[in-house]
Amino acid sequence: MISLASWRETRFEIAWGEVTGAVGDTVTVLPIVVAVAALTDLALGRLLLGFGVFQVVWGLYYGYPLSVEPMKALAALVIAGGLSGGEYVAAGLLAGGTLLLIGVTGTLDRLAPYVGEPVVRGIQVGVALVLLRTGVTTGLGSPRLAALSVAVALVAVALGYRNTAALAVLAMGGVIAAGAAGTVTPRLPTPVLLDPSTLTVSRNAVGATLGQLAMTVGNAAVATALLVDEYFGADTSPDDLSTSMGVMNLLAVPLGAMPMCHGSGGVAGKYAFGARTATANVVLGGFYALLAVVAVDLVAAFPMAVLGVVLVLVAVELGRAGADTDDPLLTGGIGVLALLTNVGIAFVAGLVGYHALARLR
């Protein structure tokens, strides 16, 4: 539950590790945000501002460097064209409302065991395959530029920076875009209230929401709660995190932000880069806000082939996480089904298969 007492427990520390730790949460955020802005009609400034605001809000509220990430299943589908803009926003609101309801009623701890680990991993693999297909198709538009991007990524990996290879390629694309765009004019992003008539609550949107919720329950709530306890000694329950994710999406999505969640990967990334207190969230929130002001002009000029390679790199990392499973056959089957049909069908089929196999064992 959201409690004002948490604000009084916030710790800050002025240290270089808090600055470097802020980078740990950008590894998947920036590539996906730029891709969504470049391939849809959503405004980059509002997307970045949403992340900036809630990095600060949840850092101050929880008192440790909690992550704020895109809802990757929904983002992957809108990037790949599997969801329209109206369906994407509707799915974000559906997910937000469901997470808030689950959180405030304290039911997530009881629901989580029914969504088996192979099902969560299978959806992750499916999302990775969707991103991989989109990335390869996009990259083939300019093979030479794609090859240069791959070379940059390989250099980053060879130097021991595999986790930031996507950021290195994204930075290269940003330099190219800056050169093509010429003078960059800073401008403040203006929140625009959602027009309800643009929402598309379809079977596709509901199915995408189900797939996203599978990942959110397993990774953004349960796994994150375990990780913040291990790293920071935080007594944060999965239901607390579900509540904050619900509040975040119901407030931010109607103002032009993208569907967001917490995530164990972002927490682990921040910790690995040195973050220990809420200072990292404040630093990162300021960085996102700065980008929201100065980087808007770069999206239209961003080279699509470079973006394709970025998506492939994100897909590889997401696929690696999904491959860490106790049941590779079920996980792989769910992933392939998500690629061939959609994540909603894959989630339901995977859930049925998981429980059927559990009865047979």
Buried (B, 14 or more C-beta within 10 A) or exposed (E): EEEEEBEEEBEBEEBEBBBBBBBBBBBBBBBBBBBBBBBBEBBBBBBBBBBBBBBBBBBBBBBBBBBBBBBBBBBBBBBBEBBBBBBBBBBBBBBBBBBBEBBBEBEBBEBBEEBBBBBBBBBBBBBBBBBBBBBBEBBEEBEEBBEBBBEBBEEBBEEEEBBBBBBBBBBBBBEBBBEEBEEBEEEEBEBEEBEEEEBBBBEBBBBBBBBBBBBBBBBBBBBBBEBBEEBBEBEBBBBBBBBBBBBBBBBBBBBBBBBBBBBBBBBBBBBEBBBBBBBBBBBBBBBBBEBBBEBBBBBEBBBBBBBBBBBBBBBBBBBEBBBEBEBBEBBBBBBBBBBEEBBBBBBBBBBEBBEEBEEEE
